[in-house]
Amino acid sequence: MKTLKTTTELFQHIKSNDTVFVHAGAATPIYLLNELTKEAGRLKNVELVHLHTEGPAVYSKSDFSSAFKVTNLFVGKNLRGSLDYDRIDYLPCFLSEIPGLFRSGIKPINVAIINVSPPDKHGYVSLGVSVDVAKAAVEVADIVIAQINKYMPRILGDGLIHVNDIDYAFEYDEPLYSPKKGNLTDIEMKIGKNIAELVEDGATLQLGIGSIPDAVCHYLTQHKHLGLHTEMWSDGAFKLIKEGAVDNSLKKFHQGKSTSAFIIGSQELYDFTNDNMSVLTLDASYVNFPINIMRNPKVTAINSAVEIDLTGQVCADSIGAKVISGVGGQMDFLRAAALSTGGKPILAFTSTTKKGISRIQNFLRPGAGVVTTRAHIHYVATEYGVVNLYGKTLGQRAKALISIAHPDHRERLEREWRESERCI
């Protein structure tokens, strides 16, 4: 590893037409990305490949259109408005399969830019809060560029990399991204309570970031011997660890460990994970592999959706044809939960959008992508209750979903169901 003094020296190792992987999530090297735009004058057609990044995504601005194009593996809020499916594009893929895209050479990586902890006494740095697809990118990249950052926690698992496997380093201390905390609404709390009533003691949880997972966690503090095996986790799950509800004692796979592919949360959470033997961040192809997930007991997978049709088809990555996120690991965990002994796959969402549009519809919007098929759906929760669609006919599903729709939309949904092409 050669430590360089300036970003100009660092970025001389990126050439026109290179494909550059960028560490993402809370590990986004925001400073380096901003500095990279200063090289736009000499670079042409550099492809930046990443999961959702944090920060302003200056590299995506039209001023740099000849220098950089972007392939999103999951679309973050900073790029939703920039997607043109030409220069700023989206590659749909299960999170569990993205490392395989890199390792197989289907998506070649010339340069990997990563954000890591300082080396330990044995010469190992840590990818810290974001191992997910980053480890695979490091393995296959021709050149590895690392930001050495004292704020990155040293987390055990797959993210430990020896300095001999890093080509060039730049020391810059930059606090990790932490999402702002909002107050939970009464509707979100009702959904959280409805879901928490399904969770059994000893269950292994998969939940993410956001108001609904936080609301669920609010009602789980008195549960016992919960486990954590999840694509990602945040402060809601951290609260359960601190309260003693999550102790991972009944897990069959990585017993005693909270396992995930990445972590996003508060500085307190990041401090907790540092050199903590009970926390592992692992490759997404391993964490999200359904056979690994289902080895744990009572896997309770809690995911969300943009909308669902009356037969149970779920759109989770777009509003109509407009992509707003990604496929992620929803299918991996819902399927694994269904196969786990005593498992429960759960889809949860508010019955309406902020504009009052029903999330339960007779048909998905034109252009909407189906992330979870009607054959995979089990539990569906809104603030009006929970229904289980597994084993139900299409007609029974429609009645069940209408029963948990917002009351203002139920009569219309019943009428549209009866009058639809399915029924005539």
NUVEX-384021 format. One record per residue (C-alpha): residue in one letter; x, y, z. Coordinates in Angstrom, 3 decimals, always signed. Layout:
BEGIN
MARFI	A	X	Y	Z
...
***
This chain:
BEGIN
MARFI	M	+0.000	+0.000	+0.000
MARFI	K	+1.401	+3.357	-1.049
MARFI	T	+0.038	+6.351	+0.869
MARFI	L	-0.326	+9.451	-1.299
MARFI	K	-0.432	+13.037	-0.080
MARFI	T	-2.941	+14.573	-2.524
MARFI	T	-6.107	+13.434	-4.261
MARFI	T	-4.557	+14.577	-7.549
MARFI	E	-1.871	+11.915	-7.142
MARFI	L	-4.488	+9.396	-6.025
MARFI	F	-6.807	+9.863	-8.988
MARFI	Q	-4.029	+9.704	-11.574
MARFI	H	-4.634	+5.967	-11.335
MARFI	I	-8.137	+6.337	-12.788
MARFI	K	-8.224	+6.537	-16.582
MARFI	S	-10.850	+7.366	-19.166
MARFI	N	-13.246	+4.461	-19.895
MARFI	D	-12.488	+2.786	-16.543
MARFI	T	-15.241	+1.126	-14.543
MARFI	V	-14.895	+2.321	-10.952
MARFI	F	-16.642	+0.700	-7.997
MARFI	V	-17.537	+3.129	-5.202
MARFI	H	-18.126	+2.086	-1.576
MARFI	A	-21.669	+3.085	-0.623
MARFI	G	-24.203	+3.377	+2.192
MARFI	A	-22.760	+4.835	+5.382
MARFI	A	-19.301	+4.076	+3.951
MARFI	T	-19.710	+6.495	+1.034
MARFI	P	-16.382	+8.352	+0.615
MARFI	I	-18.131	+11.683	+0.110
MARFI	Y	-14.972	+13.800	+0.211
MARFI	L	-13.179	+11.650	-2.364
MARFI	L	-16.193	+11.653	-4.694
MARFI	N	-16.320	+15.438	-4.564
MARFI	E	-12.572	+15.622	-5.220
MARFI	L	-12.894	+13.209	-8.126
MARFI	T	-15.044	+15.722	-10.003
MARFI	K	-11.978	+17.988	-10.176
MARFI	E	-10.502	+15.420	-12.577
MARFI	A	-13.422	+15.758	-14.991
MARFI	G	-11.362	+17.823	-17.411
MARFI	R	-9.056	+14.923	-18.265
MARFI	L	-11.468	+11.990	-17.855
MARFI	K	-13.991	+10.673	-20.368
MARFI	N	-16.646	+8.008	-19.993
MARFI	V	-15.718	+6.766	-16.518
MARFI	E	-18.443	+4.443	-15.233
MARFI	L	-19.129	+4.713	-11.483
MARFI	V	-20.803	+1.568	-10.126
MARFI	H	-22.346	+1.549	-6.663
MARFI	L	-25.203	+0.753	-4.335
MARFI	H	-27.005	+3.797	-2.897
MARFI	T	-24.516	+6.505	-1.995
MARFI	E	-25.025	+9.252	+0.550
MARFI	G	-24.174	+12.911	+0.111
MARFI	P	-24.863	+15.274	-2.789
MARFI	A	-23.677	+12.974	-5.627
MARFI	V	-21.970	+15.909	-7.338
MARFI	Y	-20.459	+13.482	-9.877
MARFI	S	-23.922	+12.934	-11.366
MARFI	K	-24.484	+16.576	-12.294
MARFI	S	-24.797	+17.537	-15.954
MARFI	D	-21.577	+19.588	-15.685
MARFI	F	-19.707	+16.273	-15.598
MARFI	S	-21.731	+14.423	-18.221
MARFI	S	-18.787	+13.713	-20.509
MARFI	A	-16.558	+12.520	-17.662
MARFI	F	-18.844	+10.279	-15.595
MARFI	K	-21.751	+7.959	-16.072
MARFI	V	-23.405	+6.049	-13.249
MARFI	T	-24.656	+2.482	-12.902
MARFI	N	-26.818	+2.229	-9.807
MARFI	L	-27.121	-1.214	-8.225
MARFI	F	-29.697	+0.350	-5.882
MARFI	V	-30.999	+3.881	-6.421
MARFI	G	-30.599	+6.277	-3.506
MARFI	K	-32.599	+9.437	-2.931
MARFI	N	-29.685	+11.552	-4.183
MARFI	L	-30.004	+10.068	-7.690
MARFI	R	-33.723	+9.349	-8.066
MARFI	G	-34.321	+12.599	-9.914
MARFI	S	-31.337	+12.089	-12.241
MARFI	L	-32.173	+8.702	-13.765
MARFI	D	-32.337	+8.963	-17.553
MARFI	Y	-31.456	+5.283	-18.239
MARFI	D	-28.625	+6.483	-20.448
MARFI	R	-25.913	+8.317	-18.495
MARFI	I	-27.534	+7.625	-15.097
MARFI	D	-28.858	+4.085	-15.219
MARFI	Y	-30.059	+1.246	-12.983
MARFI	L	-28.983	-2.404	-13.003
MARFI	P	-31.656	-4.633	-11.410
MARFI	C	-30.217	-7.612	-9.553
MARFI	F	-30.778	-9.437	-6.273
MARFI	L	-28.284	-8.091	-3.732
MARFI	S	-27.176	-11.667	-3.090
MARFI	E	-26.119	-12.026	-6.737
MARFI	I	-24.241	-8.736	-7.226
MARFI	P	-20.943	-10.089	-5.795
MARFI	G	-21.235	-12.841	-8.400
MARFI	L	-21.540	-10.248	-11.160
MARFI	F	-18.151	-8.910	-10.116
MARFI	R	-16.420	-12.216	-9.442
MARFI	S	-17.595	-13.780	-12.706
MARFI	G	-16.402	-10.830	-14.768
MARFI	I	-19.895	-10.131	-16.080
MARFI	K	-19.420	-6.676	-14.561
MARFI	P	-15.653	-6.049	-14.697
MARFI	I	-14.176	-3.600	-12.189
MARFI	N	-10.992	-1.686	-13.041
MARFI	V	-10.756	+0.412	-9.865
MARFI	A	-12.363	+0.075	-6.418
MARFI	I	-12.602	+3.124	-4.148
MARFI	I	-13.227	+2.091	-0.544
MARFI	N	-13.524	+3.770	+2.854
MARFI	V	-11.738	+1.797	+5.581
MARFI	S	-10.524	+1.835	+9.179
MARFI	P	-6.865	+2.475	+10.009
MARFI	P	-4.669	-0.658	+9.869
MARFI	D	-4.413	-2.737	+13.028
MARFI	K	-1.071	-3.999	+14.334
MARFI	H	-1.248	-6.931	+11.930
MARFI	G	-1.781	-4.716	+8.891
MARFI	Y	-5.518	-5.280	+8.407
MARFI	V	-8.027	-2.534	+7.666
MARFI	S	-11.793	-3.070	+7.840
MARFI	L	-14.529	-2.279	+5.339
MARFI	G	-16.489	-1.613	+8.499
MARFI	V	-20.165	-0.839	+8.129
MARFI	S	-20.441	-1.858	+4.473
MARFI	V	-19.101	-5.229	+3.327
MARFI	D	-22.129	-6.167	+1.163
MARFI	V	-20.764	-6.099	-2.430
MARFI	A	-17.599	-4.119	-1.611
MARFI	K	-15.520	-7.162	-0.656
MARFI	A	-16.107	-8.748	-4.061
MARFI	A	-15.197	-5.495	-5.815
MARFI	V	-11.915	-5.329	-3.899
MARFI	E	-11.104	-8.919	-4.836
MARFI	V	-11.484	-8.383	-8.584
MARFI	A	-10.402	-4.756	-9.088
MARFI	D	-7.162	-4.130	-10.959
MARFI	I	-6.442	-1.188	-8.633
MARFI	V	-7.726	-0.661	-5.068
MARFI	I	-7.826	+2.885	-3.706
MARFI	A	-8.556	+3.280	+0.012
MARFI	Q	-9.513	+6.236	+2.143
MARFI	I	-8.031	+5.599	+5.593
MARFI	N	-10.608	+7.003	+7.979
MARFI	K	-10.436	+6.941	+11.797
MARFI	Y	-14.236	+7.193	+11.953
MARFI	M	-14.719	+3.831	+10.247
MARFI	P	-15.245	+1.164	+12.923
MARFI	R	-13.217	-2.013	+12.770
MARFI	I	-15.957	-4.587	+12.375
MARFI	L	-15.182	-8.287	+12.271
MARFI	G	-16.290	-10.630	+9.506
MARFI	D	-15.540	-10.613	+5.783
MARFI	G	-14.433	-6.990	+5.598
MARFI	L	-10.858	-7.360	+6.888
MARFI	I	-8.360	-6.534	+4.128
MARFI	H	-4.584	-6.590	+4.417
MARFI	V	-2.742	-3.450	+3.369
MARFI	N	-0.814	-5.540	+0.819
MARFI	D	-4.092	-5.887	-1.102
MARFI	I	-4.500	-2.100	-1.321
MARFI	D	-2.570	-0.268	-4.018
MARFI	Y	-2.966	+3.379	-3.014
MARFI	A	-4.225	+5.061	+0.138
MARFI	F	-5.213	+8.560	+1.164
MARFI	E	-5.668	+9.544	+4.791
MARFI	Y	-8.777	+11.606	+5.449
MARFI	D	-10.941	+11.467	+8.572
MARFI	E	-14.599	+11.874	+7.682
MARFI	P	-17.574	+11.076	+9.965
MARFI	L	-19.848	+8.381	+8.561
MARFI	Y	-23.307	+9.227	+7.320
MARFI	S	-26.008	+9.057	+10.017
MARFI	P	-29.692	+9.395	+9.072
MARFI	K	-31.784	+11.993	+10.834
MARFI	K	-34.219	+10.592	+13.353
MARFI	G	-37.886	+11.435	+12.865
MARFI	N	-40.877	+11.031	+15.146
MARFI	L	-43.011	+7.960	+14.547
MARFI	T	-46.599	+8.687	+13.529
MARFI	D	-49.664	+7.065	+15.071
MARFI	I	-50.190	+5.118	+11.841
MARFI	E	-46.639	+3.770	+11.878
MARFI	M	-47.007	+2.798	+15.525
MARFI	K	-50.209	+0.878	+14.731
MARFI	I	-48.418	-1.013	+11.965
MARFI	G	-45.503	-1.729	+14.297
MARFI	K	-47.864	-3.113	+16.937
MARFI	N	-49.664	-5.285	+14.373
MARFI	I	-46.393	-6.796	+13.203
MARFI	A	-44.898	-7.205	+16.680
MARFI	E	-47.852	-9.404	+17.628
MARFI	L	-46.685	-11.879	+14.965
MARFI	V	-43.126	-12.067	+16.299
MARFI	E	-42.454	-14.982	+18.631
MARFI	D	-39.795	-15.269	+21.311
MARFI	G	-36.705	-16.867	+19.799
MARFI	A	-37.400	-15.530	+16.317
MARFI	T	-34.565	-14.471	+14.016
MARFI	L	-35.274	-11.010	+12.653
MARFI	Q	-34.671	-9.409	+9.296
MARFI	L	-35.557	-5.743	+9.333
MARFI	G	-34.106	-2.614	+7.873
MARFI	I	-34.034	+1.098	+8.344
MARFI	G	-36.992	+3.432	+8.545
MARFI	S	-40.058	+4.297	+10.529
MARFI	I	-41.895	+0.972	+10.279
MARFI	P	-38.919	-1.176	+11.415
MARFI	D	-38.367	+1.301	+14.253
MARFI	A	-42.038	+1.049	+15.210
MARFI	V	-41.831	-2.758	+15.225
MARFI	C	-38.746	-2.641	+17.440
MARFI	H	-40.557	-0.316	+19.847
MARFI	Y	-42.972	-3.159	+20.629
MARFI	L	-40.359	-5.931	+20.836
MARFI	T	-38.359	-4.783	+23.844
MARFI	Q	-40.061	-7.318	+26.136
MARFI	H	-39.467	-10.251	+23.786
MARFI	K	-36.872	-12.862	+24.685
MARFI	H	-33.955	-14.474	+22.873
MARFI	L	-34.468	-12.773	+19.526
MARFI	G	-31.758	-13.144	+16.896
MARFI	L	-30.529	-10.845	+14.151
MARFI	H	-29.644	-12.095	+10.668
MARFI	T	-30.494	-9.312	+8.273
MARFI	E	-29.374	-7.568	+5.114
MARFI	M	-28.845	-4.440	+7.186
MARFI	W	-29.729	-3.020	+10.572
MARFI	S	-29.934	+0.298	+12.305
MARFI	D	-30.794	+1.909	+15.632
MARFI	G	-34.136	+0.138	+16.025
MARFI	A	-32.400	-3.235	+16.235
MARFI	F	-29.620	-1.662	+18.306
MARFI	K	-32.251	-0.705	+20.882
MARFI	L	-33.319	-4.352	+21.107
MARFI	I	-29.714	-5.391	+21.730
MARFI	K	-29.327	-2.809	+24.494
MARFI	E	-32.647	-3.861	+26.060
MARFI	G	-31.604	-7.521	+26.005
MARFI	A	-34.394	-8.647	+23.673
MARFI	V	-31.845	-9.589	+20.997
MARFI	D	-29.173	-11.916	+22.372
MARFI	N	-28.813	-14.281	+19.365
MARFI	S	-28.721	-17.226	+21.777
MARFI	L	-31.181	-19.410	+19.849
MARFI	K	-29.764	-18.849	+16.368
MARFI	K	-28.497	-21.995	+14.666
MARFI	F	-26.348	-20.086	+12.177
MARFI	H	-23.763	-17.699	+13.673
MARFI	Q	-25.140	-18.228	+17.153
MARFI	G	-24.390	-15.329	+19.472
MARFI	K	-23.667	-12.946	+16.576
MARFI	S	-25.636	-10.125	+14.970
MARFI	T	-24.992	-10.716	+11.278
MARFI	S	-25.616	-8.418	+8.330
MARFI	A	-24.159	-7.178	+5.051
MARFI	F	-24.186	-3.512	+6.061
MARFI	I	-25.139	-1.113	+8.866
MARFI	I	-26.489	+2.444	+8.804
MARFI	G	-27.279	+4.378	+11.956
MARFI	S	-26.081	+6.696	+14.685
MARFI	Q	-22.562	+7.345	+15.884
MARFI	E	-23.488	+5.432	+19.052
MARFI	L	-24.285	+2.397	+16.922
MARFI	Y	-21.013	+2.705	+15.004
MARFI	D	-19.099	+2.946	+18.290
MARFI	F	-20.879	-0.179	+19.537
MARFI	T	-19.814	-2.211	+16.502
MARFI	N	-16.129	-1.302	+16.767
MARFI	D	-14.081	-4.410	+17.674
MARFI	N	-17.258	-6.039	+18.992
MARFI	M	-17.022	-9.823	+18.857
MARFI	S	-20.824	-10.105	+18.748
MARFI	V	-21.162	-8.182	+15.452
MARFI	L	-20.285	-9.500	+11.991
MARFI	T	-20.563	-7.771	+8.617
MARFI	L	-20.373	-10.292	+5.797
MARFI	D	-20.509	-10.639	+2.031
MARFI	A	-24.029	-10.146	+0.666
MARFI	S	-23.825	-13.371	-1.352
MARFI	Y	-23.490	-15.179	+1.988
MARFI	V	-25.794	-13.117	+4.239
MARFI	N	-28.628	-13.026	+1.703
MARFI	F	-28.287	-16.602	+0.467
MARFI	P	-31.701	-18.115	+1.316
MARFI	I	-30.297	-21.485	+2.378
MARFI	N	-28.100	-19.726	+4.952
MARFI	I	-30.955	-17.543	+6.194
MARFI	M	-33.414	-20.407	+6.624
MARFI	R	-31.003	-22.318	+8.872
MARFI	N	-32.091	-20.027	+11.691
MARFI	P	-35.350	-20.660	+13.583
MARFI	K	-38.543	-18.660	+13.096
MARFI	V	-37.056	-16.269	+10.551
MARFI	T	-39.341	-13.239	+10.615
MARFI	A	-38.622	-11.094	+7.572
MARFI	I	-40.165	-7.617	+7.611
MARFI	N	-40.094	-5.736	+4.320
MARFI	S	-41.993	-2.872	+2.732
MARFI	A	-43.578	-2.051	-0.605
MARFI	V	-44.670	+0.802	-2.814
MARFI	E	-47.925	-0.943	-3.736
MARFI	I	-49.581	-4.341	-3.962
MARFI	D	-52.335	-5.536	-6.287
MARFI	L	-55.362	-7.498	-5.148
MARFI	T	-53.789	-10.815	-6.193
MARFI	G	-50.664	-10.243	-4.082
MARFI	Q	-48.136	-8.968	-6.629
MARFI	V	-45.754	-6.519	-4.940
MARFI	C	-43.959	-3.545	-6.445
MARFI	A	-41.155	-2.390	-4.167
MARFI	D	-38.638	-0.578	-6.370
MARFI	S	-40.618	+1.877	-8.497
MARFI	I	-43.567	+4.235	-8.648
MARFI	G	-45.073	+3.082	-11.887
MARFI	A	-42.165	+3.023	-14.314
MARFI	K	-40.047	+5.451	-12.253
MARFI	V	-37.383	+3.512	-10.347
MARFI	I	-36.861	+4.829	-6.795
MARFI	S	-34.782	+2.133	-5.101
MARFI	G	-33.844	-1.406	-6.123
MARFI	V	-34.599	-5.099	-5.926
MARFI	G	-32.320	-5.504	-2.907
MARFI	G	-32.803	-8.586	-0.763
MARFI	Q	-36.564	-8.613	-0.300
MARFI	M	-37.119	-11.819	-2.266
MARFI	D	-34.112	-13.546	-0.680
MARFI	F	-35.441	-13.004	+2.832
MARFI	L	-39.143	-13.498	+2.158
MARFI	R	-38.466	-16.824	+0.497
MARFI	A	-36.049	-17.900	+3.230
MARFI	A	-38.541	-16.947	+5.952
MARFI	A	-41.183	-19.079	+4.256
MARFI	L	-38.775	-22.044	+4.281
MARFI	S	-37.523	-21.493	+7.832
MARFI	T	-39.071	-23.618	+10.578
MARFI	G	-41.793	-21.416	+12.053
MARFI	G	-40.796	-18.540	+9.770
MARFI	K	-43.006	-15.593	+8.790
MARFI	P	-42.515	-13.487	+5.652
MARFI	I	-44.176	-10.079	+6.222
MARFI	L	-44.855	-7.139	+3.903
MARFI	A	-45.766	-3.931	+5.752
MARFI	F	-46.762	-0.461	+4.571
MARFI	T	-49.146	+2.386	+5.281
MARFI	S	-52.504	+1.862	+3.614
MARFI	T	-52.128	+5.110	+1.658
MARFI	T	-49.353	+7.381	+0.447
MARFI	K	-48.895	+10.870	+1.903
MARFI	K	-51.123	+12.081	-0.935
MARFI	G	-53.913	+9.709	+0.076
MARFI	I	-53.416	+7.249	-2.789
MARFI	S	-54.147	+3.650	-1.824
MARFI	R	-51.122	+1.345	-1.785
MARFI	I	-53.539	-1.552	-2.317
MARFI	Q	-54.782	-1.440	-5.898
MARFI	N	-56.760	-3.627	-8.259
MARFI	F	-53.835	-3.497	-10.701
MARFI	L	-50.298	-2.224	-10.254
MARFI	R	-49.587	+1.056	-11.997
MARFI	P	-48.493	+0.815	-15.643
MARFI	G	-44.756	+0.155	-15.772
MARFI	A	-44.502	-1.013	-12.160
MARFI	G	-42.045	-3.848	-11.638
MARFI	V	-42.985	-6.956	-9.666
MARFI	V	-40.296	-7.530	-7.049
MARFI	T	-42.213	-10.150	-5.042
MARFI	T	-44.539	-12.453	-6.930
MARFI	R	-48.028	-13.462	-5.822
MARFI	A	-46.709	-16.970	-5.166
MARFI	H	-44.211	-15.699	-2.581
MARFI	I	-46.497	-13.449	-0.561
MARFI	H	-47.632	-14.469	+2.930
MARFI	Y	-48.399	-11.848	+5.604
MARFI	V	-49.427	-8.318	+4.644
MARFI	A	-49.784	-5.609	+7.301
MARFI	T	-51.182	-2.079	+7.335
MARFI	E	-52.478	+0.071	+10.165
MARFI	Y	-55.840	-1.683	+9.705
MARFI	G	-54.588	-5.169	+10.492
MARFI	V	-52.700	-8.183	+9.169
MARFI	V	-53.830	-10.808	+6.660
MARFI	N	-52.105	-13.987	+5.539
MARFI	L	-52.509	-14.624	+1.800
MARFI	Y	-50.689	-17.945	+1.780
MARFI	G	-53.011	-20.770	+0.706
MARFI	K	-55.742	-18.372	-0.384
MARFI	T	-57.339	-18.174	-3.824
MARFI	L	-57.242	-14.947	-5.823
MARFI	G	-60.781	-14.121	-4.775
MARFI	Q	-59.999	-14.756	-1.111
MARFI	R	-56.849	-12.628	-1.411
MARFI	A	-58.786	-9.721	-2.864
MARFI	K	-61.279	-9.793	+0.028
MARFI	A	-58.475	-10.050	+2.596
MARFI	L	-56.467	-7.165	+1.161
MARFI	I	-59.525	-4.947	+0.817
MARFI	S	-60.217	-5.540	+4.519
MARFI	I	-56.904	-3.856	+5.467
MARFI	A	-57.087	-1.093	+2.864
MARFI	H	-57.999	+2.427	+3.950
MARFI	P	-61.786	+2.593	+4.473
MARFI	D	-62.058	+5.430	+1.938
MARFI	H	-60.873	+3.070	-0.819
MARFI	R	-62.566	-0.208	+0.065
MARFI	E	-65.826	+0.297	-1.852
MARFI	R	-63.940	+1.349	-4.988
MARFI	L	-61.576	-1.619	-4.730
MARFI	E	-64.497	-4.051	-4.367
MARFI	R	-66.193	-2.545	-7.411
MARFI	E	-63.022	-2.558	-9.507
MARFI	W	-62.336	-6.174	-8.571
MARFI	R	-65.834	-7.284	-9.653
MARFI	E	-65.684	-5.281	-12.872
MARFI	S	-62.113	-6.174	-13.850
MARFI	E	-61.228	-8.404	-16.787
MARFI	R	-60.398	-11.164	-14.314
MARFI	C	-64.040	-11.452	-13.299
MARFI	I	-65.906	-11.054	-16.617
***
